[in-house]
Amino acid sequence: MPQGSHATIREYTVSGPDAGPYGITAGPDGALWFTLVHDGRIGRMTPDGDLTVHGPVPAGPTIITAGPDGALWFTAFQDNAIGRITTGGEVTRFPAPEGCGPCGIAAGPDGALWFTQMYTGRVGRIATGGQITEFPVPGEGTMPSMITAGPDDALWFTLNQANAIGRLAPDGDVAVHPLPTEGSAPVGITGGPDGALWFTGIGAGHIGQITTDGKVTEFPLPDPAARPHAIVAGPGEDLWFTEWGTAHIGRVTLDGRVHEHPLPTPGCEPHGIALGPDGALWAALESGALARIAVS
């Protein structure tokens, strides 16, 4: 039986249905950290279910990632800020450029955090001390969404409204790679075990792969309305993603074979997904839970 073809899924309630668990990441303390986007709080849960909720934090915490300084960093979309929270729960707010709409955030190869600016069409770099530098993306209304560090020391990001993938080189040069399928509306992006970048096409219902030289391959999902959202490299050499529209967790192999696993609660709206410290996949369900996906 192929790696990851079987999944055991368990849901853990972490909030009410209106708080909106959204982004999730593994922390340096062996716990899962997640955003409660509508409640303005940050949650921490150990793999065995011990839950702590910190806050309030800057409004609209969206995407969260482990930083190079042993803390967690997150975008605060509604507050137009970047937040930092220590594993002890101490929160620091750093104002982002006015009206920028911070969304995705990832640690870069240079010891800084990099974030997308949906409204101003830029990528921002924030040093751990809070200093921000901006890099413009060519085009109008491109809506940079998620971002990840690539295997080539560059930052790669989705351009949701430009139907493209962007690459920001270490010297600040930005390249834009158009996608072959119109209306793909890419959102999630992650580095794959094959040295390529993998992304979700939420608008067209497919998973995409882009090599570092810009070659794009697309793998359609069984249901075009699945609305794949976030994606992460998981156990073995597979990529795992959330299907927001159909309440499934999906897996795609490097050669494009897709397997889907229904979540226990229909309509649970899975968003963020991360590889946990326990070797399982964890997904944030906007209905108020985290899902643990153990694969075999």
C-alpha positions, -999 to 999 in steps of 0.1 A, spaced: 0 0 0 15 34 -10 27 57 18 -1 80 29 -29 60 12 -46 55 46 -53 83 70 -68 82 106 -84 115 114 -94 129 148 -108 163 155 -101 184 186 -124 213 194 -104 244 202 -129 273 199 -165 282 192 -177 280 156 -173 318 152 -136 321 162 -122 308 130 -91 286 133 -73 296 101 -34 294 100 -14 267 117 23 258 122 45 237 143 63 257 170 98 253 184 83 240 217 68 208 203 33 222 201 9 234 173 3 271 171 -28 285 153 -46 317 146 -82 324 156 -88 349 128 -122 362 139 -115 361 177 -82 380 176 -63 353 195 -35 328 191 -40 292 202 -14 266 213 -21 229 215 2 200 223 -2 169 202 -20 152 231 -46 179 232 -35 203 260 -49 237 249 -39 273 258 -53 304 241 -34 337 242 -47 371 235 -61 394 225 -35 399 198 -35 424 169 -68 420 150 -73 395 123 -44 371 129 -42 351 97 -10 331 88 15 320 115 50 306 111 79 297 133 106 324 133 144 321 134 144 337 169 124 309 187 92 329 186 61 326 164 53 354 138 19 361 123 2 385 100 -26 406 115 -47 414 84 -73 436 100 -49 455 122 -24 460 93 4 447 114 29 419 119 27 401 153 53 382 173 44 359 201 68 340 223 62 305 234 53 320 268 26 341 252 42 375 252 30 395 222 47 423 202 31 443 175 50 458 145 30 482 123 30 472 86 30 497 57 -3 516 57 -31 498 40 -10 469 28 -32 440 39 -6 416 53 -15 380 45 11 352 41 43 350 61 74 327 61 109 326 75 135 334 48 170 320 44 184 353 56 172 352 92 142 375 86 105 371 80 89 377 46 53 386 41 29 394 13 9 426 10 -24 418 -7 -37 454 -12 -5 471 -22 10 444 -44 43 441 -26 64 417 -6 77 428 27 108 418 47 107 423 85 139 418 105 134 402 140 139 437 154 110 450 134 126 469 105 106 465 73 118 467 37 94 465 7 98 450 -27 72 459 -54 57 432 -76 51 441 -113 15 446 -124 -17 461 -108 -41 443 -85 -19 412 -84 -29 403 -48 2 385 -34 -12 358 -11 10 331 4 47 329 5 74 303 12 112 300 11 124 281 -20 153 257 -24 172 284 -44 175 309 -16 146 329 -31 111 336 -18 82 322 -39 47 335 -36 13 332 -52 -3 361 -71 -40 353 -66 -54 379 -90 -26 378 -115 -30 341 -120 8 337 -115 36 326 -92 62 352 -82 99 347 -73 118 372 -53 156 367 -57 181 374 -29 192 406 -48 156 419 -48 148 410 -84 112 399 -89 101 374 -117 65 366 -125 56 332 -140 21 332 -155 0 300 -150 -14 281 -180 -50 278 -167 -70 310 -166 -88 316 -133 -65 293 -113 -63 319 -85 -34 304 -67 -33 306 -29 -12 282 -9 25 274 -18 52 253 -3 86 237 -11 84 201 -22 108 172 -16 116 173 -54 133 208 -53 102 224 -69 74 246 -55 39 232 -51 8 254 -50 -30 252 -49 -53 266 -76 -84 274 -56 -102 289 -86 -97 259 -110 -96 230 -85 -60 218 -92 -26 214 -76 3 229 -94 40 223 -95 65 249 -106 102 242 -110 128 269 -101 133 276 -138 95 284 -142 81 252 -157 45 246 -145 26 213 -143 -10 212 -131 -28 182 -116 -66 185 -116 -86 173 -86 -116 150 -89 -140 178 -80 -132 212 -97 -152 228 -69 -129 214 -41 -113 248 -36 -78 237 -24 -64 262 -1 -32 255 19 -5 229 10 25 214 29 51 188 24 42 158 45 55 123 54 74 106 27 75 125 -6 39 136 -8 22 170 -6 -9 174 15 -35 201 11 -69 213 24 -100 213 3 -120 241 17 -150 236 -6 -155 199 1 -141 194 36 -115 169 26 -77 166 31 -60 158 -1 -26 141 -9 -8 144 -42 23 123 -51 52 137 -70 39 121 -102 5 137 -98 -17 110 -83 -44 124 -60 -60 108 -30 -87 124 -9 -97 119 28 -130 132 40 -130 150 73 -154 137 100 -174 170 101 -191 180 68 -187 217 60 -159 222 85 -140 246 62 -103 234 65 -78 261 58 -42 259 71 -23 227 72 11 219 88 33 189 96 32 185 133 60 177 158 45 142 162 48 133 125 11 137 117 -6 164 96 -26 190 114 -53 211 98 -71 242 111 -109 239 106 -127 272 106 -157 255 122 -137 255 155 -114 225 156 -80 212 147 -78 179 128 -50 154 133 -43 133 102 -21 103 109 -10 87 77 3 51 70 
